[in-house]
Amino acid sequence: MLSIRKLRVQPERDNKILCGINALVAIAMIQAGRYLGKPYYEEKASKITHHLIDLFWDGKTLGHSFYDGVIQKQNFLFDAAAMLAVISMLYENDGSWETMMNAMLVYVEPFKDSEKWIESKSEDFKTVYASWFDNPIPSSIGLAEMGLTRAAILTGKVTESKQYKQPLHSDFFNISTLISNGLFHIITTGSIIPWIKLPPNTLQKRGDSKTDCYRGTCRFLHS
């Protein structure tokens, strides 16, 4: 059947590169690499993220898509939030991502206008507000809240507890709420612990103390 199908006129391929969607791919590869015990996947995710930065980040703004040699420079929260989330994950294993994580933090924060998140704002079109709906892919707001919360925890900032939103509709936001409400293990050690030895609800940060903080209680880890 394939040989017959190849005789037909083939549809054109969609060759454009989308910043945010590729960042989601990198997030999935990091998670797979960590909990399947396959560090190659995280190394590949790091290369993807470096490529996205080289292609879309000019030091101040983040492009949206690339096609046929042209970058669409319109700014979108989805792209910025997905990049912040993936960079915060890479930072757990590699402190050299700190500068880029801080830059993306500064870039993401202005998308929030009082209590509302803005998806995109341009001079020639009305302001478009972001969605909370996390289905079939994570929402811009869910990714932004998760990235901001993760970065705050990893850099030692205090986070306030949050109220959960409706399950299925706001699952990525609820992940950030779990973190803020102390339901993730915050592991602090001088060197990385293999992820496959840790529960999935874990963040790792570097420090002199060897502690596991969970539900407001910290215990010392024995070597």
Phi, psi and omega in degrees: 000322180298320180296324178290318181298327181292344178284341180282163173294126185275141176293152178290147178278145174271103187260007182285150180255124179256125185300304186296319181295319178292328175294323176297321176300317179297320177300315180298321181292323177297312181299317179296316181298319183290317190259359168255359181069035181236082184300342178303324182296321178290324176298319177295320178298321178298318179295319178299315182294318176301319180295318179297320178296314180299324184278319192250338187263123179255011181100343180228323182228161182242124178288167185258313185212162178225127178209132174054040176083004184242132176262127172278116188268001178302133183272136178228140178300321183304313180296312183296317183292318179296321178293319178298318181298312183291322179294323178296327178288317178296326180298330180301324181264340188216105183295347180292348177279359186300313182299317181290324178296317179295322178296319180289327174302311180299325182287322184286320189305321180293349176290347179264123181247100185060244181263001183250146173262135179261127176285315181201144177222130178220162184290331186255016179208157181292158178293132179252121180273151186279161181258153175267347194286116185263047181206128009272352176236162180304142178284161176301317182292317179301316178294319181296314180296320179293315180297316179296318181294314179300312182298321179297313180298316185291337180256012173082016179273155179277134177247144179272148177295153182232164173267140178288150174255180188299129177303152183072318179286326189223048185293322180290322173299320181292335173295316178296328177292319175303317180296311182298327184270012173082015184262015167247143172286124175257102184267123177245121179213167177284335180220159186293139171266136178307128186298329183294344178271357186246156175292154181300330180272066183225140165242144177243137176224154182270141178185171181286325180283154176246093187226157172234110180258128184207129180054041175080003180239133179250134175237151180280141176266137178268140181294000000 
